[in-house]
């Protein structure tokens, strides 16, 4: 879970950097990719939470 949090934070930082400096075409693709990755992270977190609520022993982060 910590890995997902760090990955999401890194994506947010990249988004801010590219918003200020990227070419318009590249910027659009990067923002689309970031949105897809952010949604995937959200789904992974929801799956993790659902699985953890079913079995408290799986709530241990093994990173």
Residue, then its C-alpha position, 0 to 999 in steps of 0.5 A: x500500500x505504501x508503494x501505491x501511495x509513493x507512486x501516486x505522489x510521484x505521478x502528482x509531482x510529474x504532472x505539475x512539472x509537465x504542466x509547466x514545461x511540456x509541448x502541447x501534444x506531449x502534455x496532452x498525452x502525458x496527462x492522459x497517461x497520468x489519469x489512467x495510472x491514477x485510476x488504476x491506483x485508485x482501483x488497486x487501493x479499493x481492491x486492497x481495502x475490500x480484500x483487507x476487510x475480508x481478512x484482517x491478516x492481509x492488511x499487513x504491508x509486505x513492502 
